[in-house]
Amino acid sequence: MWKEELDEKLNRKKAEITFDPHLFDRKEYWNLDLGKVEETVRTGKIFEEKCEKPNKLCFKRYFGKEKIMYTVITRYHKNFIEVKTAWPKKGR
């Protein structure tokens, strides 16, 4: 319930998305595509197991053409969404 309220307060399809410096440390190791990370936040499904009150949400999205699943952990702030970390996984 709190996840949906948080998602409604800040429209993730239009909100500004920022990236934590930690993500850039992992970018080369995981070979991350920041475009896919952002798309996962905007259009991915909420992954309940990694969410924590009051403002931590996790999203997952599968990119079928590349056969890769992105998992992205975010923090919701008043005016923007901050991507804390992300990682890809081959296949579903």
C-alpha positions, -999 to 999 in steps of 0.1 A, spaced: 0 0 0 27 25 9 45 17 -23 16 27 -45 12 59 -25 48 68 -29 46 60 -66 15 83 -70 31 112 -52 59 114 -76 51 103 -112 80 82 -122 73 85 -159 80 123 -157 101 127 -126 138 137 -127 161 107 -122 195 111 -107 223 86 -102 243 79 -70 281 79 -75 281 43 -64 263 34 -96 291 48 -117 316 27 -98 296 -4 -108 289 8 -144 320 -8 -159 320 -39 -138 284 -48 -147 286 -32 -182 255 -12 -173 235 7 -199 222 39 -182 194 42 -207 181 8 -197 185 17 -160 163 48 -165 138 29 -186 135 3 -159 127 29 -133 101 45 -156 84 14 -169 95 -16 -147 74 -35 -123 79 -30 -85 99 -59 -70 83 -63 -35 111 -82 -19 137 -55 -20 114 -25 -10 117 -9 24 98 19 41 98 48 39 112 55 5 132 26 -10 116 10 -41 130 -17 -64 121 -22 -100 127 -50 -125 123 -50 -162 131 -76 -189 145 -65 -222 135 -94 -245 156 -85 -275 188 -85 -255 176 -113 -232 186 -93 -201 168 -84 -169 177 -52 -151 171 -48 -113 173 -12 -100 171 0 -65 159 36 -60 152 61 -33 122 84 -37 128 120 -26 104 150 -27 112 162 -62 132 134 -78 141 97 -79 177 87 -70 190 54 -85 212 39 -58 224 7 -75 215 -15 -104 226 -48 -119 217 -69 -150 210 -106 -152 211 -128 -183 177 -143 -191 147 -141 -169 
